[in-house]
Amino acid sequence: MQVLAKAWQRLGSTLPKLGFNTTSESAGRGYRELKYKPLDKQEWLRLGVNPPNLEKRCLPNANFRSG
């Protein structure tokens, strides 16, 4: 169980670096609601990677918000 808790914590500290802001979460349920604000090209280059080519899509029973 410690491994899952540590992974959950590390994910939570990594997501903001990629443009995601956690608006609510429940670690026990493995649930995290996120708000995404795309990084600019310079921020991606600072991370050492090219910007991803993401299309805005919604999955069934999912609620995604951008901005």
DRENPA-3360 file (N, C-alpha, C; in nm, 2 decimals, always signed):
BEGIN
1 = MQVLAKAW = +0.08/-0.12/+0.00/+0.00/+0.00/+0.00/+0.09/+0.13/+0.00 ~ +0.20/+0.12/+0.06/+0.29/+0.24/+0.06/+0.33/+0.28/-0.08 ~ +0.35/+0.18/-0.16/+0.39/+0.21/-0.30/+0.29/+0.29/-0.37 ~ +0.16/+0.25/-0.36/+0.05/+0.33/-0.42/+0.04/+0.47/-0.37 ~ +0.05/+0.48/-0.24/+0.04/+0.62/-0.18/+0.16/+0.71/-0.23 ~ +0.28/+0.65/-0.24/+0.39/+0.73/-0.29/+0.37/+0.77/-0.44 ~ +0.32/+0.67/-0.52/+0.29/+0.70/-0.66/+0.19/+0.81/-0.67 ~ +0.08/+0.80/-0.59/-0.03/+0.90/-0.59/+0.03/+1.04/-0.56;
9 = QRLGSTLP = +0.12/+1.05/-0.46/+0.18/+1.17/-0.42/+0.27/+1.23/-0.53 ~ +0.35/+1.14/-0.59/+0.44/+1.18/-0.69/+0.36/+1.23/-0.82 ~ +0.26/+1.16/-0.85/+0.17/+1.21/-0.96/+0.12/+1.35/-0.93 ~ +0.07/+1.37/-0.81/+0.02/+1.50/-0.77/+0.12/+1.61/-0.78 ~ +0.24/+1.58/-0.76/+0.35/+1.69/-0.76/+0.40/+1.71/-0.91 ~ +0.38/+1.61/-0.99/+0.42/+1.62/-1.13/+0.32/+1.68/-1.22 ~ +0.19/+1.66/-1.20/+0.09/+1.71/-1.29/+0.09/+1.86/-1.31 ~ +0.12/+1.95/-1.20/+0.12/+2.09/-1.23/+0.24/+2.13/-1.32;
17 = KLGFNTTS = +0.34/+2.06/-1.32/+0.46/+2.09/-1.41/+0.42/+2.07/-1.56 ~ +0.31/+1.99/-1.58/+0.26/+1.96/-1.72/+0.14/+2.04/-1.76 ~ +0.10/+2.13/-1.67/-0.02/+2.22/-1.70/-0.15/+2.18/-1.64 ~ -0.14/+2.08/-1.55/-0.27/+2.03/-1.48/-0.28/+2.08/-1.34 ~ -0.40/+2.13/-1.31/-0.43/+2.17/-1.17/-0.53/+2.08/-1.11 ~ -0.51/+2.03/-1.00/-0.60/+1.94/-0.93/-0.71/+2.02/-0.86 ~ -0.83/+2.00/-0.90/-0.95/+2.07/-0.84/-1.01/+2.00/-0.73 ~ -1.01/+1.86/-0.74/-1.05/+1.78/-0.63/-0.99/+1.64/-0.64;
25 = ESAGRGYR = -0.99/+1.57/-0.53/-0.93/+1.43/-0.54/-0.98/+1.35/-0.43 ~ -0.97/+1.22/-0.45/-0.99/+1.12/-0.35/-0.89/+1.01/-0.37 ~ -0.78/+1.01/-0.29/-0.68/+0.91/-0.31/-0.73/+0.77/-0.29 ~ -0.82/+0.75/-0.19/-0.87/+0.62/-0.16/-0.95/+0.56/-0.28 ~ -1.01/+0.65/-0.36/-1.09/+0.60/-0.47/-1.01/+0.61/-0.60 ~ -0.88/+0.66/-0.59/-0.80/+0.68/-0.71/-0.86/+0.78/-0.81 ~ -0.92/+0.88/-0.76/-0.99/+0.98/-0.84/-0.92/+1.12/-0.82 ~ -0.90/+1.18/-0.93/-0.85/+1.32/-0.93/-0.91/+1.40/-1.04;
33 = ELKYKPLD = -0.98/+1.51/-1.01/-1.04/+1.59/-1.11/-0.94/+1.70/-1.14 ~ -0.91/+1.72/-1.27/-0.80/+1.81/-1.32/-0.86/+1.92/-1.41 ~ -0.79/+2.03/-1.40/-0.81/+2.14/-1.50/-0.68/+2.16/-1.57 ~ -0.69/+2.16/-1.71/-0.57/+2.17/-1.79/-0.55/+2.31/-1.85 ~ -0.43/+2.36/-1.84/-0.40/+2.48/-1.91/-0.27/+2.45/-1.99 ~ -0.28/+2.44/-2.12/-0.16/+2.40/-2.20/-0.04/+2.49/-2.17 ~ +0.08/+2.42/-2.17/+0.20/+2.48/-2.16/+0.24/+2.55/-2.29 ~ +0.32/+2.65/-2.29/+0.37/+2.71/-2.41/+0.49/+2.63/-2.46;
41 = KQEWLRLG = +0.53/+2.65/-2.58/+0.64/+2.58/-2.64/+0.77/+2.59/-2.56 ~ +0.80/+2.70/-2.51/+0.92/+2.72/-2.43/+0.92/+2.63/-2.30 ~ +0.80/+2.62/-2.24/+0.79/+2.54/-2.12/+0.82/+2.39/-2.15 ~ +0.77/+2.34/-2.27/+0.79/+2.21/-2.31/+0.94/+2.19/-2.34 ~ +1.00/+2.28/-2.40/+1.15/+2.27/-2.43/+1.23/+2.27/-2.30 ~ +1.19/+2.35/-2.20/+1.25/+2.35/-2.07/+1.25/+2.21/-2.01 ~ +1.14/+2.14/-2.04/+1.13/+2.00/-1.98/+1.21/+1.90/-2.07 ~ +1.26/+1.94/-2.19/+1.34/+1.86/-2.27/+1.26/+1.77/-2.37;
49 = VNPPNLEK = +1.13/+1.81/-2.39/+1.05/+1.73/-2.48/+0.98/+1.83/-2.58 ~ +0.93/+1.77/-2.69/+0.85/+1.85/-2.78/+0.70/+1.86/-2.73 ~ +0.63/+1.97/-2.76/+0.49/+1.98/-2.72/+0.41/+1.86/-2.78 ~ +0.33/+1.80/-2.70/+0.24/+1.69/-2.75/+0.14/+1.75/-2.85 ~ +0.09/+1.66/-2.94/-0.01/+1.70/-3.03/-0.14/+1.64/-2.98 ~ -0.21/+1.71/-2.89/-0.33/+1.66/-2.82/-0.45/+1.72/-2.89 ~ -0.55/+1.63/-2.91/-0.68/+1.67/-2.95/-0.77/+1.67/-2.84 ~ -0.86/+1.77/-2.83/-0.96/+1.78/-2.72/-1.07/+1.68/-2.75;
57 = RCLPNANF = -1.07/+1.58/-2.66/-1.17/+1.47/-2.67/-1.23/+1.45/-2.53 ~ -1.35/+1.41/-2.53/-1.42/+1.37/-2.40/-1.45/+1.22/-2.41 ~ -1.42/+1.15/-2.31/-1.45/+1.01/-2.30/-1.59/+1.00/-2.24 ~ -1.66/+0.89/-2.27/-1.79/+0.87/-2.20/-1.77/+0.87/-2.05 ~ -1.86/+0.94/-1.98/-1.86/+0.95/-1.83/-1.74/+1.02/-1.78 ~ -1.68/+1.11/-1.86/-1.56/+1.19/-1.82/-1.60/+1.34/-1.84 ~ -1.54/+1.42/-1.76/-1.57/+1.56/-1.76/-1.44/+1.63/-1.77 ~ -1.40/+1.68/-1.89/-1.27/+1.75/-1.90/-1.30/+1.90/-1.92;
65 = RSG = -1.22/+1.98/-1.85/-1.22/+2.12/-1.87/-1.09/+2.18/-1.90 ~ -1.08/+2.26/-2.00/-0.95/+2.32/-2.04/-0.96/+2.47/-2.02 ~ -0.85/+2.53/-1.98/-0.85/+2.68/-1.97/-0.79/+2.72/-1.85;
% end
